[in-house]
Amino acid sequence: MNRWIASLVVVAVAAAVIAGAAAAAPAGPVAPQTDSPINASDGENGTAENATTDLSPGERLAGVVGVQGAEIEGEVESRAFEVGLRQAETNESRAGVVAERLNRTEERLAELEARQRELRERRAAGELSRGAYAARMATTTARIETLSRGLNR
């Protein structure tokens, strides 16, 4: 029964993400931007304000879906942990469940931090576009934050 409920929650959240992305999409044709966002006074390209406007709709959607997926994944893992604790009959078995989760979380955090370093290096080397970098970094950061919240429960 719990698996059925978790599946239903995943489907509902996915439908909400898709509906939200469809509602946020422009209704008509989008005109390409022909002028560069250069500040005439200092000649520098875009500021932090323009960072989000430089992303294509697909890149934004990829970031949103990635973040939502990370949050759902974290919620499912949290529920599985709670079920494991409830099913543990002794204090020793509960301690084992907690230790296993802690070890797995520490390993996953190390992997995600390495992934962030890799993304920064690839962006600096010019292997990733700004949008691809932003989407992947948002997903990775969301996974790290989800794991951190799970540890604090």
Helices and strands as residue ranges (DSSP letters): H 2-24, H 48-51, H 57-87, H 91-124, H 130-151
